[in-house]
Amino acid sequence: MFLTNHRPALRGLAPVRLAPLGLAIASSLLLAACVGSPNQTTTTDEGLPQLDQKTVIAVGNGPHGIALAGGTIINSNPKSGSISLIDPESETVVKTLEVGSPDSNSPTQAQATHDGLYAVTMDSKANLLRVVKGETRAIVSTVALGKKPGSKLVWADDITAYLAVGTTADANVIKITWPNGFEADAATESLTVSRPEASSFTAGFLAVGGGYLAVPNGADNAVSFVKLGESASPTTLQEGNGPGPVGISTADGGAVLLFGNKNSSTVVLYDLSAKQKLATLQVGSTPTDMVLRADGRFAYVTCNGSGEVAVIDVEGRKLHGMVKVGRGLADSPSKPVHIYAVAKPAEASGYRVTHEGHDEIAQQIWVGGDGDASVTVLDAETQKAIAVIKVGKGHHKMAFTAAKAFVSNLTDNTVSVIDRRAIR
């Protein structure tokens, strides 16, 4: 998500590859049948459409990791020790992979590979990664980590990923490489990216971009970074209180680090090459997650405590504005956490946009409202909310096809399906 300027948007354009079902589809797994495109139920005082989910799919317990791979939606269920495989066309669970007792196995995050054919799922109890091939709907390899994985795996290139791990500051990052393909053994390398004096470490976010790797450590109130390929010791910043969400913008060939501080409600911008702080921006309460627009010119930060998204103008080094999200917008708490940037559906108006003479793919920003069972969609050009969709309850992770969004509902043990083409 934080790696390149164009790959996230372009990947959203690829045709969805659907493997032949060849499997019996148990109708009991479907809580509600497909009812067509979401219908407008009401509007906010600002005239914003409020829509309903299209379909609800029953999955395992506590779904909290979801990705599209090889024409299959890969959904992790940590509380039942299983992975639900969903056919996006029929919107049904077509296979469930049982990985073991939830007492010792907890599949959580799921992230697609660059080629879109595999999903890498993390297990916070078994301390390993599983690679699922979407086309065959099977686990094809595993990677032992030795330490508990954090909440994000990020890609440096087509075969190399980085992951924060563990509870101590030494060897707090693992570099994982698949030189012979994702169905073969992976090579791992442990790295220490933290302040030398730190004793504990909170495994969570990390970011790669512009040749740099950055890792926040909330337990140490610090963010450390290294230049990849060099042996120099990490540089550590202590700017703000409770760093968590982090990203690296490579707009115009630069490398600007952005990180949010949960306890001081700030976002810091820092030039990695010049090793110079650019700005400290006051945003909404409790910055929780971050995503960059594909061109790196804007960053979007969920502010869980104030029910808003902070829109950061990276080039201008300033806060562009705060956008209220959720079904009640300013009137009820949405508690946004997870946020995604995704290409607009091809059928949508303004599918392509032009920035400084370059034709680019227009994007939308999708925000999960954990407090009011909602998803809010922002237009990444106007920086305004364009729709709110009612979904199930719980933390909302999301996966996208060209025409649909799949939203995990942790509390309800379901996945919501949204017709993206109904959102303009």
Sequence and secondary structure as in RCSB ss.txt:
>XXXX:A:sequence
MFLTNHRPALRGLAPVRLAPLGLAIASSLLLAACVGSPNQTTTTDEGLPQLDQKTVIAVGNGPHGIALAGGTIIN
SNPKSGSISLIDPESETVVKTLEVGSPDSNSPTQAQATHDGLYAVTMDSKANLLRVVKGETRAIVSTVALGKKPG
SKLVWADDITAYLAVGTTADANVIKITWPNGFEADAATESLTVSRPEASSFTAGFLAVGGGYLAVPNGADNAVSF
VKLGESASPTTLQEGNGPGPVGISTADGGAVLLFGNKNSSTVVLYDLSAKQKLATLQVGSTPTDMVLRADGRFAY
VTCNGSGEVAVIDVEGRKLHGMVKVGRGLADSPSKPVHIYAVAKPAEASGYRVTHEGHDEIAQQIWVGGDGDASV
TVLDAETQKAIAVIKVGKGHHKMAFTAAKAFVSNLTDNTVSVIDRRAIR
>XXXX:A:secstr
  S SSHHHHHTTS        S   GGGEEE   SS  EEEE TT  EEEE SEEEE SSS   EEEETTEEEE
EETTTTEEEEEETTTTEEEEEEE S TTT  EEEEEE TTSSEEEEEETTTTEEEEEETTTTEEEEEEE SS EE
EEEEESSSSEEEEEE SBSTT EEEEE TT TTS  EEEEE  S TT  B      EEETTEEEEEEGGGTEEEE
EETT     EEE  SSSEEEEEEE GGG  EEEEEETTTTEEEEEETTTTEEEEEEE SSSEEEEEE TTSSEEE
EEETTTTEEEEEETTTTEEEEEEE STTGGGS   EEEEEEEE  TTSTT EEEETTEEEE EEEEEEETTTTEE
EEEETTTTEEEEEEE  SS   EEE SSEEEEEETTTTEEEEEEGGG  
